[in-house]
């Protein structure tokens, strides 16, 4: 692991969530003190549930925070698989209820049909993001950078100036929309939050020089990356 990457290992998920929550809160406070606002992009799935609950209780001026998603399934927030639904139910509660939420889904039949509206929406946010929290699947995907994705090459291309792209892949389930790697790597602070011995094995594989796993692109190009892991 390079000097730009730091591994924070914990015995179990709750202690990890509390530590990561506290560190994120510090970064958001610093951004608010410096610029008067803060922007954070988070990931969905099952891993960040305890993190969201912890973060929702952090004391800071949430009215100055904008929350968005790293990626999203193309489903409304009434769908149980919606990442927005997860954020609304677990993160935008308690003290964090005052935060502004910027979802990636719009009412259109497909992400391709809605992409112009989404790009206008996310383009209105202050960038680069202050905090980005990535996750990782057992197939090595992060955000919606899935192996076999129809626009994976575009999404990982650091010369691509698009903010977001549609993505379809065999392992993705629904069509998706995702921020591009270039945008995520611009973050002031970039985290990778993973749990499970299996994920640690995948991470080790991604660190190999010849790895084709999508997460390997993050490991190779991030100027800094804090990895939070527990079994």
ABEGO torsion letter per residue (X at the ends): XBAABBBBBBABAAAAAAAAAAAAAAAAAAAAAAAGBBBBBBBBEAAAAAAAAAAAABBBBAAABBBBBABBBBBBAABAABAAAAAAAAABBEAAAABBBBBABBBBABAAAAAAAAAAAAAABBOBBABBBBBBBAAGBBEABBBGBAAAAAAABAABABABBBBBBAAAEBBBBBBBAAAAAABABBBBBBBEAAAAAAAAAAABAABABAAAAAAAABABBBBBBBX
